[in-house]
Amino acid sequence: MAAPFDLWSLLLGLGDQAQASRAEAPPVIQRRATYVVMLDPAPAATAMPAAVRDLLNRVSPNLKPQQVYDQLGAFSVDLDANQIGRLRQQDGIRSIEADRAVPAMPPVTVLPGEAELQGGPVPLQLTSYGNTTGASGETLPWGVRAVWNGQDVSSKGNIGTGSTVFVIDSGVLATTGDLNLNTTWSRSWIAGQSAFSDGVGHGTHVAGTIAALANGVGVVGVAPGAEVVSLKVFSDAGGGATITSIIDAVNYAVGLINNNGLDRSKVVINMSLGGGLSNSLTNAILNAANQGIRFSIAAGNSGQDADGSSPANAGDHPNVYTVSAVDSAYRMASWSNWDRVDASDAIDDVDLAAPGVNVLSYYQGGQLAYLSGTSMAAPHVAGLLLTGGAIAGSLTTEAVAGTADPFALAASTVAQPPAPSYSLLGPTSVNEGANLTITVNTANVAAGTVLTLTFSGNGISAADLASGSLTARISVDSNGQAVFSTTVVADQRTEGSETLQIALFNSTGTGTPLAQASLTLADTSAVAPPSNDSNRVLWGTTKADTIIGGSGNDRLSGVLASGTTAQAMGSQQIDVLTGGDGSDVFVLGDRRGIFYDDRNAGNTGQKDYAQITDFRSGLDKIQLFGARYITTASNGNTMLYWDCTGNGVLNTSGSKPDELIAVFNNATLTASDVIWA
């Protein structure tokens, strides 16, 4: 068989010639460029479009995103230098990065029959294997045998059936007759080329190692029969990928997983690709991994620390497996990336080593060929993740001192300790002012293990708990229990009962929750002040509040009682105020200034105002800070605007539109209904 690497060399050579030709052309000044923007925190997928529109409107009117990656909290947009500067000044942005090309990861030239890597003896408890014929009558590659700890996976049949692998690569050929391809979900990001064309053969080789069927044809994969979704980001010539197209492919895969309710224990995304550092690409992987989605990623073929390569450097996340390459004697390839762990960097991004030298699978034209690279190693781990999990075997022989990685083995082939279990015990309801105790019961968890509790919910803040934090670290005792206790603060605000969500995590507070529970915080302050206490106000929080008065003459406001920040005075919250019986005063401003002004001159404040449900003109009052206001009516409702320019005309567009302060349901206002602060 001819060496399978001539095409890569030719393509790379043509790329160099093309670059040389471009270098002779006169320079072109790029006034605009595409950028990837990551939000922090990442909004829910359904909230992403609105969040992106709001952010871009603050930067420049009519600025539109190119693409919104709703599952990952990111988007791409064309910007000029001035817009980039304004965007960097906005809150809630994790990173802004210029889009660029991402190179393919071509195989490394290690031809069949050549001497394998130089190194020491095979590590103890590991056995060296060669290719053989499996029980299914087809070739059982040495790497598949090795990760299955010597077992013939073909004797188990197509055990990958029911699991799904997303292969983000150069495409997967549909002509091998040995793969279970999902033709509906597969997609190409290369114009004019389908997800099932693969001129370089790279993606097809990867897919074969993961999922080639146990059917007597060709080779058998690590997870035979697993469904393969081809996400083509590299062209048939080996180029064409960018940061944005790869992130879009990840976003597409995550959307399919989420929207179709796929079992995350039977899904993996394989990425045998990478290049230099890209915060956007790394963060996109981490945002998906935080949703419980697992990745198998090639460490890279540069013979250097994987900390300098994305997305390999995301491997410290428990759902991201970065994989180095070894030969059949378990010696790390000299060209394989690694991660040195020392005093300056205690985090190991490279998790496992897997077969990556002289790996047999399908290639160009659907023919079998031997390839080498960490691109060949990652698919072995992807297959294991689909069939019960990958665990760490003995350490391999390192190519660089101190950088050995454990060899990946199928979890089902090695005796495992009993799986740990966790449960949360607590009350179903707690009154404000009462004690709250949460008990964690565990089994098969070592004493002293540190766990993390997190608290959340609509309207829930750290001020609701006497501990002053929405996170608590607790330790498992010798009885397998961990206990957290605090007091629910009686804040004297009428806000209604709230649902407190409780989640248990590992010590870092990341990954998939180990256990979850919820309870009701019963509002004991839901009684209006006495009717003769005319100076008392039912104050709100910095969240969206629902405040209901009583039978007396109440004073209500949805903002904080003190503080002059935008948040303290109602920015980014819509409060619902109901006065009830009596002559009530709705406080929309005091000596501090106007409430519900988000202090952004570029919008009309549609995201922050008081919604007053039962205002009665002539009986109730509104309190305003001294300024000029305009009212307008629609469908029986009255909208109150602060006249920002003082021109007496309602402006809802332009550079300085008027600010919405309140909406009165089915009510009208007169000048006699206003009292001034």
QUIKADA-V730128 format. One record per helix or strand of 2 or more residues. SS is the DSSP state (2 for helix, 1 for strand). FROM is the first residue (numbers start at 1). TO is the last residue. If there is no record, write none. Layout:
((SS;FROM;TO) (SS;FROM;TO))
This chain:
((2;6;24) (1;33;39) (2;45;59) (1;67;69) (1;74;79) (2;81;88) (1;93;98) (1;132;133) (1;139;140) (2;142;147) (2;153;156) (1;164;169) (1;180;181) (1;187;188) (2;202;211) (1;227;232) (2;243;259) (2;264;266) (1;267;271) (2;279;289) (1;295;298) (2;306;308) (2;312;314) (1;320;326) (1;331;332) (1;352;355) (1;359;362) (2;364;366) (1;368;372) (2;374;386) (1;390;395) (1;406;410) (2;411;413) (1;421;425) (1;429;431) (1;435;443) (1;450;456) (2;462;464) (1;471;475) (1;481;488) (1;498;505) (1;515;522) (1;546;548) (1;555;556) (1;574;578) (1;585;587) (1;589;590) (1;593;594) (1;609;612) (1;621;624) (1;629;634) (1;637;642) (1;659;664) (2;671;673) (1;674;676))
